[in-house]
Every structure is written in C-alpha cells, then in structure tokens.
Amino acid sequence: MRDFYVARQPIFNADNTLFAYELLFRDSQENIFPEVCPNEATSRLIDGSFIGGLVDDLTAGKKCFINFTFDSLVKKHPSLLPTETLVIEVLETLRPGKKLLAECIELHKQGYQIALDDYIPHPDWINFFPYIAIIKVDIQQISDVHIAELIKAIQPYPKIKLLAERVETHEQFQHYKALGFSYFQGYFFARPEVLKSRTLSAPQLVVLQLMQVLMVPEPDFDKVTKILEQEVQLAFRLLQYANSAKFKRGKPIDSIKRAVVLLGKKELYKCMSLLFVTQMNDSKPLELAKLSLVRGRFCELLCMNAYPKLSDAAFLTGILSLLDAIFDMPMAKITAKLPLSDEILQALNDNCGLLANFLTMVNNYEKGNWQDCIPLTTTQEISIAQCYNSAVQWAEEQLP
C-alpha cells in the first residue's frame, strides 16, 4: 500500500445539487500543485484514483473531471477509465490543432464526455464543438462580451453545457445562472479539499489483475503467462509455490507457462491471494504476513477434514483475514476491490457463515482457548495441533 493524495472540488447544478467532482493531483496534505510535470501528475492521478481502486470513495458515484495533457491524450490514457464516470478536461494551454481534434473525435466515438477547460476564445475551437459536452469558463478571466459571443457560437450545438469556474459570490452565481450556465464551481460553494487515502502498490495491482483473469469459468492461461512474464518477481514467487513440497513433484518446474498449466485455476488463484498478502506495507512486520499464511493453511487443513469441498474457500478466508491490520484500512473497503465469493465476503466482513467458524477456531487456537478448539465434525478425528504445526511449516516455506 502507498499513500495517495488528491484535491477534490465539487461541481454543482443550477439548483445547487451536486453534479460532479474535479480531481487534482497532490503529493502531500499541502493544497498546492506539486513540482511535477503535468504528464506525471495526470498519470499518477489516474493510477491512484482509478487503477488503485479509490475512485468510488473519492466521488461517491458522481462523475469526475480530470485534466489531460496532449501527451496523455495521444497515449490513450483516457481509455483506461470508464466512460460513465470520467469527464475529460482538455487543458486551455493546448493548441486547437488537427491532432488534438482527431483525439477528441475518437474519444467522442468511444462515448466519453469532453470538457474544454478555462475556455479562451479562438476561431479553431468551433471545429471541436460537435464533440464537446461542457465548456468551462473562468469568469474571473473572460468578459461578459466574450461570454455572449460564446453563447451565440454554441447555439447550433444544444448539447453543449456551460460551466462557470471561480464563482465566489451569490451575485455571481445568480448572474451566470441567468445567462444560461448549467454548472458551477468555485469558493462560493466549496474550496478544494485534500484527501489522503491508501492505494494498492504496483505489484498488488498486477496480482489483482491476475485474480480477476482467473475468476472466469475458463481462464485464459496464455494471458496469465504473458502477465507473469512481464513481472519477474511475481513469476519467481509463482515458481517457488509450484515447486513447494506441498505438491510432491518428481521434477522441478522451470517454466512459467508449465507452472501455470500444472497448477490450474484453483491453485493459481490461491497463489495469487498469497502473493497479494505478501506484497504488503513495508512498515509492517514480516510476522504479520507469516501469520496470514499460517491462518490460510490452517483453515484449509481443518476444512479438508470437515468439509473438503470448501477447503479452497477456507484457505482464502484465512489468508485474507488480517488484511485490515496489514493495510491499515477497514476490511470492507479492501475486500470491495477483490474478486471474492459471497461466502468469503460474509466471513471476512460480517463474521458469519460456515467459513467464519474456521476463523473462530483459528482465533481460539492463537489465544490458547483450548477448550473452544473443538472439531467441526464428529465423523473424523483430527489433530488440531498437528494441523497448526503443519501450517506453520508451510508458511515458512512460502516467505521469501
């Protein structure tokens, strides 16, 4: 996990209801644009809010406006983000040339809403109007004469809405509302607030991507292999897992593709969940990751004796049961980003369901409440201590 900062300013409708948020990159609690190039700011903002899975927390289901540089548009960065959430802001510093127009036409075809930011009158912008949804006007920088010209120019394009920026008084709000502006943003409504959150690290994001690929009934193993071939550290850990004593293989596996095929869907998914936990916060002790692995294997071994068909789910439940402590976030916020079954989510978030019983036994064993550590089945005798010792040994083999 890593710290992520963003400045968020609300945008309102003419009736004073919340319409969207503008998201601005920050690298600390200080509410100023950091000394980074605009391209890097856009990339890091996308990485943290969307790829890092924080956008729902930041926008509460509303649309979000994000500034895009020319370079980020040419590199197709907007296509990484959902059309229903994003409003692409074309910066006022960009020249309204043919290359920029071509990018806007393509984004419009894909279903994105495009906003011209801090609109400055220029005859070439009219070529963009058929593909523009919103024009943002800095009312502190543009005269009413130019605004009247803009209103006249967009009359043939009724889908274009006007947004007044830097609205600081009630009188300004009423004035531009009367002129026909649809959206409003500025200190009169709210100043930008800097929010600090935590986002997944790059290795965790790759692991999450792999977990999602593996969730479908028939995973694309070639795609899994290709992703792993680009992530040397994760590939090495996968090979370690595939060659562990658990599988009792005669010959060592020395190929990523062979490891993927031989492990199969279930074991690959278990391995990815293991890697997700071990790519943890550097400030946390390694023992916390080890305890997660012990819990996973312990729950799996207990479940094998009681409910064999649930053993894979029990493994995942145990291994993920300390996510809140590892990442310093509420369990429900973390699990919301993970592709997990309802049974596992119930056990982790609500401590209910059959899988939660295994977590209860694990907790009792760790606390030394021996009288509460009773088998979950009477049809077969199991040694809980033996299962735990075996789990500890397995966990030590998995850690780097």
N, C-alpha and C positions, 0 to 999 in steps of 0.2 A: 504494500500500500504506500501511497505517497500523498503529501498534502497538495491540495488544489484550491486556488483562489480565483474568484470571478466577481466582477462588479455587475450587479443586476439592477436595471431601472425599469419600472413598469410603464406601459403604454396604455392609454385609456381611450374608450369610445367617447362619442359626444355626450352620452348620458352618464358619464363618469363611472362606467363599469370597466373592469379590467379586460383588456384585449390581448396583450402580449407582454413579453419582457425583451429588452435589449440586453444581451450578454457581452461584457467587455473583459478582455483578459487582464489579469493582475497576477503578480508573483509574490504578494505579501498582503498583510492587512491594510497597508497604506493605499488609499484610494487615488492612485495616480498611475498613468500608463508607464510601465517599466521600460528600462533601456534595452529593449529588444527590437529587432526589425519587425515590421508589420506582418511579413510572411510567417515568421516564427510564432508571433502572437496568435495568428489565425489557426495555425496547425496545433498549437498547444491547447487552445480553447476547444477545438473540435475533439482532440484526443481526450481531454478531461471530461467534457460535458456529455458527449455522445458515445465515443468508443469506451470511455471509462464508466459509462452507465449512470451518470448523475443527472442527465437532463430532466428526468421526471421530477426529481427532488427540486431542481432549480426553477422549473417553470409550472409545476403543478398542473400539467396537461394543457397549458396555454402555448401559443406559438412563441418562437424565439427569433429575434433579429440578430444576425451575426454579420460583422463586416468581413468582406472578402477582397483581397488584393487581386490585381490582374494575374499575377503568377499563380495564386491558389485557384483561380477560376480556370486557367489554362490547364493546370494539373488535375482538373476534375475533382477537387476536394469536396464541393457540394454534393456530389453523387454518393459520398459515403453516408449521407444523412437522409432521414426520411422526409419525403415531400410534404407530408401532412403537418409536420412540426416546424420546419425551417422556413424563414424568410431571408433571402439572400440580399444583403445590402451591398450595392455597388458603390464604392467609395467615390467621393466628389473629386478626388485627386486624379482619377482615371480619365484618359482622353477618350471621347466617344468615337473611336475608330472602328474599322471593319472587323478586326479580330475580336474586339470586345463585343460587338454586335452579334457576331457568329456564336460566341459562347452564350450570350443571353437567349438567342433564338433556340439553341439546343436545350438549355435549361428549362425554358418555357415549354418546349415539346415534352420534356420529361415530367412536367406537372409542378415545377417549383414556382413559388411566388417570388418576384424580384422587386426590390425597392431601390430607387435612386436616392442615395444618402446626401444630405446637405446640398440640394439641387442648386446649381449655378446655371443661369440661362446660357444656352449655346444652341445655335441652329441645328447642329447634328444630333442633338438628343431626341429630336422629333422622330428620327428613324427607329428609336428604341420603344416609343410609346405603345405600339401594338403588343409588346411583350412585357410591359411593366404593370405591376399591380398597385404599387404605392410609390408616391413621390414625397420624400421627406424635405421639409423646408425649414431652415434655421431662421426663425422670424427676427432674430437679432441682427442678421446679416443681409437680408433681402428686403427690398422696399415693397410697399403695397402696389406700386406701379408694376413692378416685375411680377408680383403675385397675380395681379389682374391679367397680365399677359399670359401667364401660365394657365390660369383657369380657362381662358379663351382657347389656348392651344390644345388643351386636353378634352375639349367638348366633343370632338369626334370619337373619343375613347372613354365611354362612360364607365368602363370597368376600373379605370384608374382612380384611386382614392388619395387624398392629400393628408399628410401628417405634419402637424405643427410641432417643431422642436424648440426647446428652450423657452417654454411657456412659464412665466414667472409670476403672473398676477391673474386675478379673477377677471379683470377687464380684458386682458389679452385672450384668455380662454373664450370669453363671450364674443369678442371681436372676430376671431378666426372661425369660431363655430358658425357665426352669422355669414361668413364668407363661403361656407360650404365645406370646411375641413371636416374629415371624418374621425381622425385620430389625433391624440395629444400626448406630449411627453415634455417633462421639464420639472423644475424645482417647485412650481406651484402644486404639483401632485406629489412628487417624492424625489428625493435625491438618490443617486445610485448607492446601493449598499453593497459592501464587500462581504461575500460569503466564503467561509472556509469549509472545505469538505475533504473527504479522502477518496481517492480513486485507485482502481486496480493498477498494479505495475504492469510493464510491458510483458514479462513472462506470464503473469497471471491472465492477461488478456488473450494470449495465444492459447493457453490451456483452456480457457473458457470457450474460445472458438472451436477447439477440438472436441470439447464436451458436447457442444451444440451439433457438430457434424455427426457425432456418434449417437445422438438421440433418435435419429430416424430409424424406421424398421430395418432398412438395408443400407448401412453407411457406405460411403464412397471411400474405400480403403486407399485408393490411389491419391485422393485428396489429402487424407490423413498423412500419408507418407510424404507427400510433397511439402506440407506444412512443417513436419518434423525435420525434413532435410534442410530447411532454412533456419532451424533453431537447434544449433549444435548441442547446447547444454541440455535441453529437454530431450533430444534424441539419445544422448548418453545416458540420461536417467532412465529412459524407457528401456534401453538395452540392459541396464542393471536389473531392472524389475523383471524383464523377460528371462534373464539368466539366474534369477534368485533360486535358492534351494527349494522354495515352495513348489516349483514346477517339476523338479527332479528330471531335468533334461539330460540326455546322454551326451549330446554335443552342444557346445556353446553357440548362441545365436549372434552372428556378427554383421547382420544386415538389418537396416531399419524396416525395409519392406517385409522381410521374413518375420521380424518380430511382430509387426502389425498383423500379418495374416495369421500367425500361430496363436497370438494372444486372443484374437477375436474381439467382438464387440463388447462383451461384458467385462473382460479383464482389462481391455483398453480404457474403458470408462472408469473403472476402479483405479487404474494407474493415473489417469488424468486428475481424478479427485485427490489422490495422494500428492501429486505434483502441485496442485492448486494450493494445498495447505502448506507445503514445504517452501513455496516461493513467498515467504512471509516477511513481515516487517523486520528489518534488520535490528531494530531496537528491542525486539522481543527475544527472550532466551530460547536457545535451541530445544531445551527440555519441553517447551510448550508444543512444538511441532512433534516431538517424540511422543508426548502423551496423547496427541491426536491420533497418531498411527497406532499406538497401543490400544486405544479405545476402539478404533475401527476393526482391527484384527480380533480383539476380544469379543466384540459384539458378533462378528461373523462366526467365530468358533462356537459361541454359545447357541447361536441361531441354527447352526448346522445340525446340532443335536435335537433341537426342539422343533424348528420349522425350516427345513432345508431349502424350500423354495424362496424363503425370504432372506437367505444369508447374504446375497449381494446388497440388498437394500439395507440390511443391518450394518454391513461394513461401511457403506456411505454415511449412514446416520451417525455411527460412532466417530468416523474420521472427521466429520464436519461439525461435531458437537461443541468444539471450542473456537469456532470462527469469530464469535463476538469478542473473546479475550485476545485472540491473535491480531485482529484488525481494529480493535477499539471502536466497534460500531455495533448498533443493535442487530441481533441475529436476523430479524425480519428484513432489514434493509439489505443485508448481504445475500440472503437466500433468494431475494427477489430478482437478483441478477443471475442466478444459477438455474440451469435446466434440471429440475428435480421433480420426482413424483409427488403426488399429494400426500401419500403416506409418510414420506420422509419429511416433507414440509410440516406436517402436523406434529411429528415427533420433535423436530428442532424448534419450531416457533411456539407451539402450544403445549408441549409435553403430554400429548395424548395419543392414543392408538397403541397397537401392539408393539411397534418398534420403540416407543417410549419406554416400555417395560425393560428392554435391554439396557437403555441408558440409565434407568433407575438402578439396575443391578450393578452396572459399572460404577456408578456413584457410590453405592453402598460398599462395594469392594474397596474402592480407593480410600474411603473414610474409615475402613475397618469395622463396619457394621455387619459382622459375620452372620448374625442371627437373621438378617434380612436377605442374605445372599442364598436364596433357595432356587433350585432348578425350575425352569418354566414348564417342564413336562415331567410326568411321573412314569413315562413309558421307558425311559432310558436313564441309567445312572451316568452322570458326567462329573468330572473333577473340575470345579471352577478354578481352583488354584493352578491346576495344570494348564487350563486354557489361558489363564492370565500370564503364566510364565512363558508359554509358547508365543503369546502376543508380544511380550517384551523383547524376546529374542528376534522375532520377525521385524519389529520396528527398528531395532538397532542395525539390521541388515539394509534397511531402506534408506537410511540417512547418509548424506554424502560424507 
